[in-house]
């Protein structure tokens, strides 16, 4: 990741609130409240070297489609799989709609939100907002060059929503 500039947490939350059309300031407290309090936020640019270090949120509904790895690349590789898993079917259908929308000239917000544990932004990077868009952009070779928000804290390895990104 290439750091572009430091941003405030308020800027990140306002962006998320706008993208998801939330009216309440307590939106997605299940994801935001457990975050470490010492996060530093940056706007960064995704580079080619980051592609194998991109993860979707550590949520059980992504286990099947990611082969339990939670890697964005694995999800992309499994988009054409036949599955009886209802979560996988739902996720694939939504991602395909997003891909069709992009293919038809539509635009999706690219300022995804991710977290990592290392100040040098060497990853891994876990998306906490924009998981399906991250897969869509990756599948369409459009994620490199995206400007995304990255929260950095050494304590992120204990954050439940990123636990699979740090599994060995």
C-alpha positions in Angstrom: 0.0 0.0 0.0 1.2 3.4 -0.8 0.2 6.0 1.9 -1.3 9.1 0.3 -2.1 11.0 3.5 -3.3 10.7 7.1 -7.0 11.2 7.6 -9.2 11.5 10.7 -11.4 8.6 12.0 -14.3 11.0 11.6 -13.6 11.3 7.9 -13.6 7.5 7.5 -16.9 7.1 9.5 -18.6 9.9 7.6 -17.6 8.2 4.3 -19.0 4.9 5.5 -22.1 6.5 6.7 -22.6 8.2 3.3 -21.9 5.1 1.2 -24.3 2.9 3.2 -26.9 5.7 3.6 -26.9 5.3 7.4 -28.8 8.0 9.3 -27.8 7.0 12.8 -24.3 7.8 14.2 -24.2 4.4 15.9 -24.2 2.5 12.5 -22.4 -0.8 12.4 -21.4 -0.6 16.0 -20.9 -4.4 15.9 -17.9 -3.7 13.6 -16.7 -0.3 14.8 -17.0 -0.6 18.6 -14.5 -3.5 19.1 -11.8 -1.7 17.0 -8.7 -0.8 18.9 -8.8 2.8 20.2 -5.3 3.7 19.0 -6.1 3.3 15.2 -4.3 5.7 12.9 -6.2 6.2 9.7 -4.7 6.8 6.2 -5.8 7.1 2.7 -3.7 4.7 0.7 -3.4 3.3 -2.8 -3.7 -0.4 -3.5 -0.6 -1.7 -5.4 0.1 -5.0 -7.2 2.1 -6.3 -4.3 -0.9 -6.1 -2.1 -3.2 -8.5 -4.1 -2.3 -11.6 -2.0 -2.6 -9.7 1.2 -6.3 -8.6 0.8 -8.9 -10.3 3.0 -12.6 -10.0 3.5 -14.0 -9.6 6.9 -13.7 -12.7 9.2 -17.4 -13.5 9.1 -18.7 -17.1 8.9 -20.9 -16.3 5.8 -17.7 -15.9 3.8 -16.1 -19.2 4.9 -17.4 -21.5 2.1 -16.8 -19.1 -0.8 -13.2 -18.3 0.4 -12.4 -22.0 1.1 -11.9 -20.9 4.7 -9.0 -18.5 3.8 -11.0 -15.3 3.7 -8.6 -14.1 0.9 -10.2 -11.9 -1.7 -8.4 -13.8 -4.4 -9.9 -17.1 -3.3 -13.4 -15.6 -3.3 -12.8 -14.4 -6.9 -11.6 -17.8 -7.9 -14.8 -19.4 -6.5 -17.3 -17.1 -8.1 -18.3 -19.7 -10.7 -18.5 -22.6 -8.2 -21.8 -24.4 -7.7 -22.7 -24.4 -4.0 -25.6 -25.5 -1.9 -24.5 -23.0 0.8 -27.1 -20.3 1.0 -24.6 -17.7 2.1 -22.4 -18.5 -0.9 -25.3 -18.3 -3.3 -26.4 -14.9 -1.8 -22.8 -13.5 -1.9 -22.2 -14.7 -5.5 -25.5 -13.3 -6.7 -24.7 -9.9 -5.2 -21.2 -9.8 -6.6 -22.4 -10.7 -10.1 -24.9 -7.9 -9.9 -22.1 -5.5 -9.0 -19.9 -6.8 -11.9 -22.8 -6.4 -14.4 -23.4 -2.9 -13.1 -19.7 -2.0 -13.6 -19.6 -3.8 -17.0 -22.6 -1.6 -18.1 -20.7 1.5 -17.3 -21.9 2.0 -13.7 -19.6 3.2 -10.9 -19.2 1.8 -7.4 -17.6 3.6 -4.5 -13.9 2.6 -4.4 -13.0 4.0 -1.0 -13.2 0.7 0.8 -12.2 0.5 4.5 -9.6 -1.9 5.7 -7.5 -2.5 8.8 -4.0 -3.8 9.3 -1.5 -4.2 12.1 1.7 -2.8 10.7 2.6 0.9 10.3 4.5 0.2 7.1 1.3 -1.0 5.5 2.7 -4.4 4.4 -0.5 -6.2 5.3 -2.5 -8.3 5.7 -5.4 -6.0 5.0 -8.9 -6.9 6.2 -11.8 -5.1 4.6 -14.4 -4.1 7.3 -16.5 -2.2 4.7 -16.8 -2.9 1.0 -16.1 -6.6 1.0 -18.3 -7.4 -2.0 -17.0 -4.4 -3.8 -13.5 -5.5 -3.1 -14.2 -8.8 -4.7 -15.9 -7.1 -7.6 -13.0 -4.7 -8.3 -10.5 -7.6 -7.9 -12.4 -9.8 -10.4 -12.5 -6.9 -12.9 -8.8 -6.1 -12.4 -9.8 -2.7 -11.1 -8.6 -2.9 -7.4 -5.0 -1.8 -8.1 -4.9 1.9 -8.0 -8.0 2.2 -5.8 -7.7 4.7 -3.0 -8.9 3.1 0.2 -9.0 3.9 3.9 -6.6 1.9 6.1 -6.8 1.8 9.9 -3.5 0.8 11.5 -3.0 -0.6 15.0 -0.7 -3.3 16.4 -3.7 -4.4 18.4 -5.7 -5.3 15.3 -4.5 -8.9 15.5 -6.9 -9.3 18.4 -9.8 -7.8 16.5 -12.4 -10.5 15.9 -13.4 -9.3 12.5 -9.8 -9.6 11.2 -8.9 -12.9 13.0 -8.8 -15.0 9.8 -6.3 -12.6 8.2 -3.8 -13.4 10.8 -4.4 -17.2 11.0 -1.3 -19.2 10.1 
